[in-house]
Amino acid sequence: PSSSSSVRPPNSYIILLYCISYFNPWPCTSLWSVMECLLPPVKQTLKVVQGVKTFNRDAFNRAVRVPGLRITKRDCHDVLNELKDADEPKMISKRTVTIDPEDSDYRIIPLQPSFVESPFRLKIDEVVAKGCGVLCKVDVPVNIAEFNHDDVIDHVLGDELGGVRRVSVVGHIGHINLCDDYLPFKRIVGDIVLACNPDLRTVVRKTAAVSGLYRLNEFEVLAGDNDMQVVHVLNGCTFKFDFSKAFWNSRLAFQHTQLVETLAQGSVLCDMFAGCGPFSVPAAKKLGCRVYANDLNPACAEAMRNSAKVNRVEKKISIFNLDARQFLRELVCRIKADHEYPEAAGSKQWPMFTDVTMNLPRTALQFLDAFEGILAGAEHLPMPMVHVYCFGRDEEAHVLQKAREYLKVNSLAPASQLSPG
């Protein structure tokens, strides 16, 4: 909620409804500008092995002559820092600085071929004018990892199919969705994605929509190792889980990070649909929050226990494997048994949770009825902030109407009209 002079009515919840649009604010882009002249002939990119067409990554191995900046070993450090401070640092090739084969006292910095037509050329000219370097030509080895997978797929299969566009990375696994037109070439597509992304060891595609009690995907391994045990880093925390048995969506990384940043230091978090802990573990590790985390899927609960140990927050997180409604009831009863509510109406003591996350976009609204009367006896204390996630395709009016029905209230005030706390 924004800061406002309006005061929230007493004995009321704040329900925050989040619409998820699946926007990835951190797209992965290569620093290397792919030039059409570097692409090999299409007939060389595929080879037949035992009667089956497969992708030939070796066809992309070649030496390419590009511009270079020749500087002395003594000036190398200063020049590199000067170039990195330029307005367009991406114009520098991602290749490492090489030793001049003709004189070991000199170094050569490979440059992007397109730098001559960019403002970055002015920075290079300044370095040359000061006598710190001279332009030259250098042969740089290029392989498939220099290319964007979409460019290679378009080149090999034809751009009429369109590119894969997005690869969701979960640990060492690259997860792609393919339309029907790609299915005859799925192995080739998998090999290309694996070859163009050296940090990946496995490429999978989803064969069915999220389904079942535990919201799981069905996957097919297209390329690489058949290994679904992942180690994934998010928000400064390490998560270990079986990708085939626990739900994880890397496209929600922004929402996970954003919510954790809204929590106050030392908050008490109740995570009703915790999954593998993308809210719970960072809240405990980064903010020192006391966390009660629950997920119906036993694999997710076990993954949270492992991740809590890896991140050394096992003493801050209590993990449950229950239905969300049962979890909320049992948690409140447990806290009530451990803490007597203060009788003084003006007391600021609050042994309960300060925030609740409900990250189950398809059905989270249906669980709002679990809050009816759950905190009876604590009406004089501040109520928790409830963060509810729903899909962005739903109209706001429809979402608010459903929330009113499940909460059994006549109206909901927009968060912008409520004061914080």
Phi, psi and chi 1 to 4 in degrees:
 res  aa     phi    psi   chi1   chi2   chi3   chi4
   1 PRO       -  146.0   25.7  -34.5      -      -
   2 SER   -80.7  159.5   61.8      -      -      -
   3 SER   -67.9  131.4   58.5      -      -      -
   4 SER  -150.6  154.0  170.6      -      -      -
   5 SER   -78.7  -13.5   58.6      -      -      -
   6 SER   -67.9  147.9  -59.9      -      -      -
   7 VAL  -110.2  133.8  177.9      -      -      -
   8 ARG   -71.0  135.2  176.6  161.7   54.5   96.1
   9 PRO   -59.2  149.0  -20.7   31.7      -      -
  10 PRO   -66.4  160.7   25.1  -34.7      -      -
  11 ASN    55.9   39.0  -51.8  -28.5      -      -
  12 SER  -128.0  148.2   62.9      -      -      -
  13 TYR   -85.7  155.0  -65.0  100.3      -      -
  14 ILE  -106.0  118.6  -65.6 -177.0      -      -
  15 ILE  -107.1  116.4  -51.8  -67.8      -      -
  16 LEU  -100.2  124.8  -63.5 -174.6      -      -
  17 LEU  -104.2  121.3  -57.2  176.0      -      -
  18 TYR  -107.4  128.3  -61.8   82.5      -      -
  19 CYS   -99.7  121.2  -69.4      -      -      -
  20 ILE   -93.4  120.3  -61.4  173.3      -      -
  21 SER  -103.8   -1.5   59.8      -      -      -
  22 TYR    58.9   39.1  -71.3  125.9      -      -
  23 PHE   -88.3  126.5  168.6   68.3      -      -
  24 ASN   -94.6  108.2  179.8    3.9      -      -
  25 PRO   -79.4   -3.7   30.3  -33.8      -      -
  26 TRP  -127.0   68.3  -56.9  -63.1      -      -
  27 PRO   -68.7  145.9   26.0  -33.7      -      -
  28 CYS   -89.2  121.9  -64.4      -      -      -
  29 THR  -130.3  143.0   55.6      -      -      -
  30 SER   -78.5  147.4  172.1      -      -      -
  31 LEU   -79.8  -16.0  -60.8 -174.8      -      -
  32 TRP   -87.0  121.9 -177.2  -95.9      -      -
  33 SER   -76.4  114.8  -63.8      -      -      -
  34 VAL   -76.1  122.1  179.5      -      -      -
  35 MET  -101.4  137.0  -47.5  -63.8  -71.3      -
  36 GLU   -59.0  -30.3  -73.7 -170.9    8.7      -
  37 CYS   -68.4  -15.6   60.5      -      -      -
  38 LEU   -85.6  -16.0  -58.1 -176.9      -      -
  39 LEU   -73.4  131.1  -67.4  167.4      -      -
  40 PRO   -73.2  163.9   28.3  -34.5      -      -
  41 PRO   -56.8  142.3  -24.5   33.6      -      -
  42 VAL   -55.3  -39.0  174.0      -      -      -
  43 LYS   -63.8  -19.8   63.2 -179.4 -179.5 -178.7
  44 GLN   -87.8  -13.6  -65.4 -179.8   14.1      -
  45 THR   -83.8  -14.1   62.9      -      -      -
  46 LEU  -120.3  142.6  -62.5  175.5      -      -
  47 LYS  -133.0  154.3   57.9 -176.2  178.3 -178.7
  48 VAL  -100.4  119.9  178.8      -      -      -
  49 VAL  -118.7  115.2  178.1      -      -      -
  50 GLN    52.1   43.7  -63.1 -179.9  -12.3      -
  51 GLY    80.6    1.9      -      -      -      -
  52 VAL  -114.4  133.3  179.1      -      -      -
  53 LYS   -73.0  129.1  -78.9 -172.5  176.9 -179.0
  54 THR  -130.3  163.2   60.4      -      -      -
  55 PHE   -79.6  135.5  177.8   63.2      -      -
  56 ASN  -107.1   91.7  179.9   21.2      -      -
  57 ARG   -67.8  -25.0   67.3  168.3   66.8 -170.1
  58 ASP   -65.4  -19.8  -66.9  -22.5      -      -
  59 ALA   -64.7  -16.9      -      -      -      -
  60 PHE   -94.4   -1.2  -69.5   79.2      -      -
  61 ASN   -81.3  121.9  -63.6  -21.1      -      -
  62 ARG  -165.9  166.4   59.0 -173.0   60.7 -150.3
  63 ALA  -104.0  130.9      -      -      -      -
  64 VAL  -118.9  132.5  178.7      -      -      -
  65 ARG   -86.9  121.2  179.7  156.1  -68.8 -174.0
  66 VAL  -129.5  164.7  -61.7      -      -      -
  67 PRO   -64.9  152.9  -17.1   29.5      -      -
  68 GLY  -143.9  159.6      -      -      -      -
  69 LEU  -114.2  115.8 -176.1   62.8      -      -
  70 ARG   -94.5  121.5 -174.3  173.8 -176.2  -94.2
  71 ILE  -135.3  162.8   55.0  179.1      -      -
  72 THR   -74.8  155.3   64.2      -      -      -
  73 LYS   -59.4  -35.0  178.4 -178.9  177.8 -179.9
  74 ARG   -65.5  -37.9 -178.2 -172.9   66.8 -112.1
  75 ASP   -90.1   -5.7  -65.5  -28.7      -      -
  76 CYS   -57.3  -49.2 -176.4      -      -      -
  77 HIS   -61.0  -47.3 -177.4  -91.9      -      -
  78 ASP   -65.0  -41.1  -67.7  -21.8      -      -
  79 VAL   -66.2  -42.0  170.7      -      -      -
  80 LEU   -60.7  -43.1  -78.4  175.0      -      -
  81 ASN   -63.1  -37.9  -75.3  -23.4      -      -
  82 GLU   -66.4  -39.7 -168.4  171.4  -15.8      -
  83 LEU   -71.4  -35.5  -64.6 -179.5      -      -
  84 LYS   -67.3  -26.0  -72.1  178.1 -179.1  178.0
  85 ASP   -83.1   -2.4  -69.1  -22.1      -      -
  86 ALA   -69.5  164.6      -      -      -      -
  87 ASP   -65.3  -28.3  -68.3  -22.9      -      -
  88 GLU  -125.1   71.1  -62.9 -170.2   24.6      -
  89 PRO   -63.9  -19.5   23.3  -33.3      -      -
  90 LYS   -70.8   -8.1  -70.7 -176.2  178.8 -179.3
  91 MET   -74.2  -14.1  -61.9  -51.1  -61.8      -
  92 ILE   -79.3  135.8  -53.7  173.4      -      -
  93 SER   -63.4  148.8  170.1      -      -      -
  94 LYS   -75.0   -5.3   68.4  177.7 -179.6 -179.5
  95 ARG   -64.2  146.7  -69.5  -74.5  177.1  179.8
  96 THR   -73.8  158.5   58.0      -      -      -
  97 VAL   -64.7  137.0  176.3      -      -      -
  98 THR  -113.1  156.0   60.0      -      -      -
  99 ILE   -80.2  134.3  -60.6  174.7      -      -
 100 ASP   -62.7  118.4 -172.1  -18.4      -      -
 101 PRO   -63.3  -18.7   22.2  -32.1      -      -
 102 GLU   -92.1  -18.5  -62.0  179.7   -0.1      -
 103 ASP  -157.0  112.4 -170.1  -23.0      -      -
 104 SER   -69.3   -9.1   59.5      -      -      -
 105 ASP   -84.4    0.2  -72.5  -26.7      -      -
 106 TYR  -120.2  153.9  -75.9   82.6      -      -
 107 ARG  -123.6  154.4  -59.8  -69.2 -175.7  -94.8
 108 ILE  -124.8  125.7  -63.1  178.4      -      -
 109 ILE  -100.6  110.3  -55.3  173.9      -      -
 110 PRO   -65.4  142.0  -17.6   31.6      -      -
 111 LEU  -120.2  157.3  -57.7  171.3      -      -
 112 GLN   -64.3  136.5  -67.2  -77.0    6.9      -
 113 PRO   -57.0  -28.4  -25.3   34.6      -      -
 114 SER   -84.5    1.4   55.7      -      -      -
 115 PHE   -63.7  -27.8   91.7   94.8      -      -
 116 VAL   -65.3  -20.5  -67.3      -      -      -
 117 GLU  -104.5   14.6  -60.9  175.4   -6.7      -
 118 SER  -120.6  164.6   76.2      -      -      -
 119 PRO   -59.4  -19.7  -23.5   33.7      -      -
 120 PHE   -63.1  -23.6 -174.9   69.2      -      -
 121 ARG   -59.7  -32.8  173.9   62.3 -173.6  -94.2
 122 LEU   -63.2  -37.7  -61.2  176.6      -      -
 123 LYS   -67.2  -41.2  178.5   61.3   67.8  174.0
 124 ILE   -62.5  -42.9  -63.7  -65.9      -      -
 125 ASP   -60.9  -36.1  -71.0  -17.5      -      -
 126 GLU   -63.8  -42.6  -70.2  179.1   12.9      -
 127 VAL   -62.8  -43.3  172.8      -      -      -
 128 VAL   -66.6  -41.3  173.2      -      -      -
 129 ALA   -63.0  -31.1      -      -      -      -
 130 LYS   -80.3   -0.4  -70.2 -170.4  -66.4 -173.1
 131 GLY    77.8   16.1      -      -      -      -
 132 CYS   -89.2   -9.1  -64.2      -      -      -
 133 GLY  -172.3  167.6      -      -      -      -
 134 VAL  -134.1  148.8  -65.1      -      -      -
 135 LEU   -75.9  144.4  -73.0  172.5      -      -
 136 CYS  -149.9 -174.7   63.6      -      -      -
 137 LYS  -119.0  142.8  -65.6 -178.7  179.5  179.9
 138 VAL  -140.1  140.5   57.5      -      -      -
 139 ASP   -88.5  121.7  -70.2  -29.9      -      -
 140 VAL  -114.4  127.9  174.5      -      -      -
 141 PRO   -71.1  133.8   24.5  -31.8      -      -
 142 VAL  -121.3  139.4  172.7      -      -      -
 143 ASN  -133.8 -176.1   58.3   42.1      -      -
 144 ILE   -60.5  -26.9 -174.7   64.0      -      -
 145 ALA   -67.5  -14.1      -      -      -      -
 146 GLU   -76.7  -14.5  -52.4  -67.7  -19.0      -
 147 PHE  -103.2  152.2  -63.9   85.8      -      -
 148 ASN   -77.0  136.6  177.5  -82.0      -      -
 149 HIS   -61.1  -33.1   58.6  -99.1      -      -
 150 ASP   -64.1  -40.5  -92.8  -18.4      -      -
 151 ASP   -63.4  -40.6  -66.3  -36.2      -      -
 152 VAL   -69.8  -41.1  177.2      -      -      -
 153 ILE   -61.9  -44.4  -68.9  171.4      -      -
 154 ASP   -60.1  -40.9  -73.4  -11.4      -      -
 155 HIS   -69.2  -41.7 -178.5   67.9      -      -
 156 VAL   -79.7  -42.9  174.0      -      -      -
 157 LEU  -103.0  -11.1  -59.7  179.8      -      -
 158 GLY   100.5  134.9      -      -      -      -
 159 ASP   -76.1   -3.6   56.6   11.3      -      -
 160 GLU   -70.0  -20.0   63.6  -87.7    9.2      -
 161 LEU   -79.2  -25.1  -70.0  177.6      -      -
 162 GLY    83.1  156.0      -      -      -      -
 163 GLY   -81.6  167.7      -      -      -      -
 164 VAL   -68.7  -32.8  173.5      -      -      -
 165 ARG    74.3  -51.8  -54.5  -51.9  172.6 -153.3
 166 ARG  -132.6  133.3  175.1 -179.0  -74.8  139.9
 167 VAL  -118.3  117.9  176.8      -      -      -
 168 SER   -85.5  121.4  -64.9      -      -      -
 169 VAL   -98.7  125.8  177.1      -      -      -
 170 VAL  -128.0  101.7 -175.7      -      -      -
 171 GLY    60.3 -122.0      -      -      -      -
 172 HIS   -92.8    3.8   66.6  -85.5      -      -
 173 ILE  -101.9  134.1  -63.1  175.6      -      -
 174 GLY  -104.2  121.1      -      -      -      -
 175 HIS  -106.6  121.5  169.2 -146.8      -      -
 176 ILE  -124.2  153.6   60.4  177.3      -      -
 177 ASN  -110.9  132.0  -66.5  -36.9      -      -
 178 LEU  -118.4  137.0  -63.4 -179.7      -      -
 179 CYS   -79.4  170.8   62.0      -      -      -
 180 ASP   -60.2  -32.5  -68.3  -16.3      -      -
 181 ASP   -61.8  -25.4  -68.1  -19.8      -      -
 182 TYR   -87.2  -18.0  -85.2  110.9      -      -
 183 LEU   -56.0  -38.0  -65.3 -176.4      -      -
 184 PRO   -64.1  -19.5  -22.6   34.9      -      -
 185 PHE  -114.5   19.7  -45.0  103.0      -      -
 186 LYS   -60.9  -36.5   60.8 -175.1  179.7 -178.0
 187 ARG   -68.0  -39.9  -56.8  -65.6  176.6 -172.1
 188 ILE   -64.5  -43.9  -66.8  173.6      -      -
 189 VAL   -60.6  -44.6  171.1      -      -      -
 190 GLY   -59.9  -43.4      -      -      -      -
 191 ASP   -63.2  -38.9  -73.7  -21.6      -      -
 192 ILE   -66.5  -47.1  -68.1  174.5      -      -
 193 VAL   -60.3  -41.4  171.3      -      -      -
 194 LEU   -65.7  -42.3 -171.8   66.2      -      -
 195 ALA   -69.3  -34.4      -      -      -      -
 196 CYS   -83.0   -9.2  -68.2      -      -      -
 197 ASN  -127.6   86.0  -62.4  -85.1      -      -
 198 PRO   -60.1  -21.4  -21.6   32.5      -      -
 199 ASP   -76.9  -11.3  -68.4  -23.3      -      -
 200 LEU   -89.8  147.7  -59.9 -178.4      -      -
 201 ARG  -118.9  -13.0  -70.0 -166.2  -71.9  108.6
 202 THR  -145.0  139.6  -55.2      -      -      -
 203 VAL  -123.6  128.1  176.6      -      -      -
 204 VAL  -127.5  159.5  -58.1      -      -      -
 205 ARG  -125.5  149.9   79.6  174.8 -177.1   96.9
 206 LYS   -81.2  127.1 -175.6  167.8   63.3  175.8
 207 THR   -99.0  -10.7   58.6      -      -      -
 208 ALA  -154.5  157.0      -      -      -      -
 209 ALA   -68.3  160.7      -      -      -      -
 210 VAL   -55.7  130.8  175.2      -      -      -
 211 SER  -154.4  172.8   61.5      -      -      -
 212 GLY    84.3  173.2      -      -      -      -
 213 LEU   -62.1  -32.3 -173.8   62.5      -      -
 214 TYR  -101.0   10.5  -61.1  147.3      -      -
 215 ARG    56.0   52.2  -58.5  175.6  -63.9  144.4
 216 LEU  -102.5  152.7  -62.1 -179.2      -      -
 217 ASN   -96.7  155.8  -70.8  -57.1      -      -
 218 GLU  -104.7  131.7  -65.6 -178.6   11.3      -
 219 PHE  -120.9  153.0  -64.5  109.0      -      -
 220 GLU  -123.6  128.5  177.2 -174.8   14.5      -
 221 VAL   -77.8  121.7  176.5      -      -      -
 222 LEU   -95.9  -31.0  -60.5 -178.7      -      -
 223 ALA  -158.9  151.6      -      -      -      -
 224 GLY    85.5 -158.8      -      -      -      -
 225 ASP   -75.0  143.5  -56.7  -27.0      -      -
 226 ASN   -88.4   71.6 -173.1    3.9      -      -
 227 ASP  -132.4  109.5  178.8   11.9      -      -
 228 MET  -101.1    3.0  -55.7  -61.0  -82.2      -
 229 GLN   -82.9  111.2  -62.6  -70.5  -24.0      -
 230 VAL  -113.8  154.4  -57.4      -      -      -
 231 VAL  -120.8  111.9  178.1      -      -      -
 232 HIS  -120.2  138.9 -172.7   76.7      -      -
 233 VAL  -109.4  126.9  177.6      -      -      -
 234 LEU  -143.5  131.6  170.5   71.1      -      -
 235 ASN    55.2   37.4 -151.2   -1.2      -      -
 236 GLY    77.1   10.6      -      -      -      -
 237 CYS  -122.7  151.8  -61.1      -      -      -
 238 THR  -106.3  130.7  -59.3      -      -      -
 239 PHE  -120.2  135.6  -61.8   85.5      -      -
 240 LYS  -121.3  126.0  -66.9 -175.7  175.7 -177.9
 241 PHE  -163.5  167.4   53.8   92.2      -      -
 242 ASP   -92.4  112.3 -173.3  -30.5      -      -
 243 PHE   -63.8  -23.5 -171.7   48.2      -      -
 244 SER   -83.9  -13.8   64.8      -      -      -
 245 LYS  -116.4   -9.4  -63.9 -179.5  179.5  179.5
 246 ALA  -131.4  138.4      -      -      -      -
 247 PHE   -76.7  132.0 -179.8   82.7      -      -
 248 TRP  -149.7  133.1 -175.0  -81.3      -      -
 249 ASN  -129.1  105.8 -168.7  -22.4      -      -
 250 SER   -66.7  -18.8  -67.8      -      -      -
 251 ARG   -70.7  -10.5  -68.2  158.8   62.9 -173.7
 252 LEU   -97.6   12.3  -61.4 -180.0      -      -
 253 ALA   -57.0  -38.5      -      -      -      -
 254 PHE   -64.1  -44.2  177.0   72.0      -      -
 255 GLN   -64.4  -39.7  -78.5   80.5   11.4      -
 256 HIS   -61.1  -47.0  -64.8  150.9      -      -
 257 THR   -67.1  -41.9  -58.5      -      -      -
 258 GLN   -60.8  -44.0 -176.6 -174.8   47.5      -
 259 LEU   -68.1  -42.4 -176.0  132.6      -      -
 260 VAL   -59.0  -36.5  171.8      -      -      -
 261 GLU   -69.0  -20.3  -69.3  176.3  -12.2      -
 262 THR   -83.3  -15.4   66.0      -      -      -
 263 LEU   -75.6  145.4  -61.7  178.1      -      -
 264 ALA   -83.1  153.0      -      -      -      -
 265 GLN   -56.5  129.9 -164.7   81.0   22.3      -
 266 GLY    76.9   15.9      -      -      -      -
 267 SER   -64.6  165.0  -63.0      -      -      -
 268 VAL  -112.9  116.7 -179.0      -      -      -
 269 LEU  -107.3  130.9  175.2   63.6      -      -
 270 CYS  -109.9  109.1  170.5      -      -      -
 271 ASP  -105.7  100.8 -164.0   -8.5      -      -
 272 MET   -75.7  -33.0  -67.3  176.5   63.1      -
 273 PHE  -125.2   71.0  -49.7  100.7      -      -
 274 ALA   -76.0  -19.8      -      -      -      -
 275 GLY    59.7 -130.9      -      -      -      -
 276 CYS   -90.0    3.4  -66.2      -      -      -
 277 GLY    98.8   29.2      -      -      -      -
 278 PRO   -65.2  -22.7   23.3  -34.1      -      -
 279 PHE   -91.5  -46.5  -68.3  134.6      -      -
 280 SER   -67.1  -48.1  -64.4      -      -      -
 281 VAL   -66.8  -48.3  175.5      -      -      -
 282 PRO   -62.3  -35.9  -23.3   34.7      -      -
 283 ALA   -62.4  -40.6      -      -      -      -
 284 ALA   -72.5  -40.9      -      -      -      -
 285 LYS   -77.7  -43.7 -177.0  175.1 -178.3  178.4
 286 LYS   -89.0  -29.6  -58.1 -176.3   71.4  174.2
 287 LEU  -116.1   -3.3  -61.6  173.7      -      -
 288 GLY    68.1   25.8      -      -      -      -
 289 CYS   -72.1  148.1  -64.2      -      -      -
 290 ARG   -84.1  128.3  180.0   71.9  174.7   93.9
 291 VAL  -126.3  134.8  178.6      -      -      -
 292 TYR  -113.5  110.1  -58.9   98.5      -      -
 293 ALA  -115.6  135.2      -      -      -      -
 294 ASN  -135.1  141.9  173.3   72.4      -      -
 295 ASP  -150.6  141.2 -160.2   89.5      -      -
 296 LEU   -69.6  -27.2 -174.9   61.4      -      -
 297 ASN   -78.6  118.6 -175.8  -10.3      -      -
 298 PRO   -59.2  -32.9  -22.1   32.7      -      -
 299 ALA   -66.4  -36.1      -      -      -      -
 300 CYS   -69.6  -42.2  -73.6      -      -      -
 301 ALA   -61.0  -42.1      -      -      -      -
 302 GLU   -67.4  -38.9 -177.1   60.9   26.1      -
 303 ALA   -61.9  -39.6      -      -      -      -
 304 MET   -63.8  -39.2  -83.6 -167.0  -72.3      -
 305 ARG   -62.0  -43.9  -68.0 -172.3 -173.6   96.6
 306 ASN   -64.6  -44.0  -65.9  -25.9      -      -
 307 SER   -67.5  -34.5  -62.7      -      -      -
 308 ALA   -62.9  -39.7      -      -      -      -
 309 LYS   -68.9  -44.8  -68.5  178.5 -178.7  177.4
 310 VAL   -59.4  -38.0  169.4      -      -      -
 311 ASN   -94.1    5.2  -66.8  -80.6      -      -
 312 ARG    58.7   43.1  -60.1  179.8  179.6  179.4
 313 VAL  -126.9   21.3  -67.4      -      -      -
 314 GLU   -62.4  -23.5   61.4  -92.0   34.1      -
 315 LYS   -82.1  -12.4  -66.9 -177.1  178.9  179.8
 316 LYS   -98.5  -14.1  -66.4 -178.7  178.3  -66.0
 317 ILE  -118.1  126.7  -58.5  179.4      -      -
 318 SER  -102.7  124.8  -63.3      -      -      -
 319 ILE  -110.2  133.5  -62.7  170.9      -      -
 320 PHE  -122.9  152.6  -61.3   77.6      -      -
 321 ASN  -128.8   74.2  178.4 -149.4      -      -
 322 LEU  -136.9  165.9  -60.0  169.0      -      -
 323 ASP   -60.5  143.6  170.7   79.2      -      -
 324 ALA   -59.5  -41.0      -      -      -      -
 325 ARG   -66.3  -44.4  -69.3 -174.4  176.3   88.3
 326 GLN   -63.1  -40.3 -178.9 -175.1   -3.7      -
 327 PHE   -58.9  -46.1  158.6   67.2      -      -
 328 LEU   -64.3  -42.9 -169.6   60.8      -      -
 329 ARG   -64.0  -47.0  -72.4 -166.5  -59.7  -92.3
 330 GLU   -67.6  -36.0  -69.6 -167.5    9.0      -
 331 LEU   -64.8  -45.3  176.0   59.5      -      -
 332 VAL   -63.5  -43.0  171.5      -      -      -
 333 CYS   -62.9  -38.6  -70.3      -      -      -
 334 ARG   -65.5  -44.3  170.3  176.3  162.0  177.3
 335 ILE   -68.9  -38.2  -63.0  177.7      -      -
 336 LYS   -62.6  -36.2  -76.8 -177.1  176.3  179.9
 337 ALA   -69.8  -31.8      -      -      -      -
 338 ASP   -85.0  -23.4  -67.2  -19.4      -      -
 339 HIS  -134.0  123.7  -56.3  -88.9      -      -
 340 GLU   -78.5  134.6  -71.7 -172.2    8.0      -
 341 TYR   -66.5  136.4  -76.8  130.9      -      -
 342 PRO   -65.7  137.9   23.2  -32.9      -      -
 343 GLU   -75.5  -31.5  -63.4  -62.9  -27.5      -
 344 ALA   -67.4  124.1      -      -      -      -
 345 ALA   -63.8  -24.9      -      -      -      -
 346 GLY   -91.7    6.0      -      -      -      -
 347 SER   -67.6  144.0  173.0      -      -      -
 348 LYS   -97.6   -1.5  -63.5  -63.3 -175.5 -178.3
 349 GLN   -64.3  137.6 -177.2  179.6  -12.0      -
 350 TRP  -146.2   93.8  178.5 -122.8      -      -
 351 PRO   -79.0  -12.8   29.7  -34.1      -      -
 352 MET   -79.4 -171.9  -76.5  -68.8 -173.7      -
 353 PHE   -81.7  147.1   33.5   81.7      -      -
 354 THR   -94.9  -23.7   58.6      -      -      -
 355 ASP  -138.7  145.0  -67.3   84.4      -      -
 356 VAL  -126.9  130.6 -179.7      -      -      -
 357 THR  -109.4  134.9   49.2      -      -      -
 358 MET  -127.6   80.4  -58.0  178.2   67.1      -
 359 ASN   -98.4   70.7 -174.6   23.8      -      -
 360 LEU  -140.4   76.4 -172.1   62.4      -      -
 361 PRO   -51.5  -36.4  -26.0   34.9      -      -
 362 ARG   -69.7  -35.5 -170.9  174.0  -59.4  -82.4
 363 THR  -133.0    6.8   58.1      -      -      -
 364 ALA   -56.5  -38.2      -      -      -      -
 365 LEU   -58.8  -31.9  -72.0  171.2      -      -
 366 GLN   -67.7  -19.0  -60.9  174.5   18.3      -
 367 PHE   -93.2    1.6  -73.8   82.5      -      -
 368 LEU   -65.1  -24.2  -73.5  174.6      -      -
 369 ASP   -66.1  -14.6   59.8    3.0      -      -
 370 ALA   -66.2  -17.7      -      -      -      -
 371 PHE   -86.5   -8.9  -70.3   92.0      -      -
 372 GLU   -64.3  113.2 -175.4 -179.8    2.6      -
 373 GLY    71.0    7.3      -      -      -      -
 374 ILE   -68.3  -27.3 -161.8   70.5      -      -
 375 LEU  -111.1   30.5  -61.2  179.3      -      -
 376 ALA   -58.6  134.2      -      -      -      -
 377 GLY   100.7   -8.2      -      -      -      -
 378 ALA  -123.2   27.4      -      -      -      -
 379 GLU   -62.8  -26.4  -69.2   84.4   -6.7      -
 380 HIS   -80.7   -3.7   59.1  -76.0      -      -
 381 LEU  -102.0  157.2  -64.1  175.2      -      -
 382 PRO   -60.0  138.4  -20.9   32.3      -      -
 383 MET   -84.3  155.8  -67.2  -69.4  103.2      -
 384 PRO   -73.2  158.7   26.3  -34.7      -      -
 385 MET   -86.9  125.8 -178.3   83.2   73.8      -
 386 VAL  -108.6  118.8 -177.1      -      -      -
 387 HIS  -101.6  109.8  -52.2  -99.1      -      -
 388 VAL  -110.1  129.9 -175.0      -      -      -
 389 TYR  -104.8  137.3  -76.1   78.8      -      -
 390 CYS  -142.2  168.6   53.1      -      -      -
 391 PHE   -76.6  143.6  -73.8  120.7      -      -
 392 GLY   -67.4  -18.5      -      -      -      -
 393 ARG   -73.7  -15.2   60.0  174.8  174.8  -96.5
 394 ASP   -78.2  136.7  -64.5  -31.4      -      -
 395 GLU   -67.3  142.2  -66.3  -68.8  -24.8      -
 396 GLU   -57.4  -42.8 -179.6  178.9  -11.8      -
 397 ALA   -62.1  -38.2      -      -      -      -
 398 HIS   -66.9  -41.9  174.0   73.0      -      -
 399 VAL   -62.5  -46.5  170.9      -      -      -
 400 LEU   -63.6  -38.0  -68.0  175.2      -      -
 401 GLN   -63.5  -45.1  175.5   60.3   30.6      -
 402 LYS   -63.6  -40.8  -73.2  -63.8 -178.2 -177.9
 403 ALA   -61.9  -40.8      -      -      -      -
 404 ARG   -63.1  -40.3  -74.0 -167.3  -67.9  -92.1
 405 GLU   -64.8  -45.6  -68.8  175.6    5.2      -
 406 TYR   -74.8  -29.1  -69.5  117.8      -      -
 407 LEU   -83.3  -13.2  -74.3  170.0      -      -
 408 LYS    58.7   48.0  -62.5 -179.8 -179.7  178.7
 409 VAL  -126.3  161.4  -63.4      -      -      -
 410 ASN   -88.5  -23.5  -65.6  -35.7      -      -
 411 SER  -149.3  155.5   63.9      -      -      -
 412 LEU  -130.2  129.4  -74.5  175.0      -      -
 413 ALA   -85.9  132.9      -      -      -      -
 414 PRO   -57.6  144.6  -22.4   33.3      -      -
 415 ALA   -58.6  -30.0      -      -      -      -
 416 SER   -66.3  -16.7   58.5      -      -      -
 417 GLN   -96.1    3.2  -64.1 -179.1    8.8      -
 418 LEU  -108.4  144.3  -55.9  175.9      -      -
 419 SER   -81.4  150.2   60.9      -      -      -
 420 PRO   -64.2  151.6   19.3  -28.2      -      -
 421 GLY    95.6      -      -      -      -      -
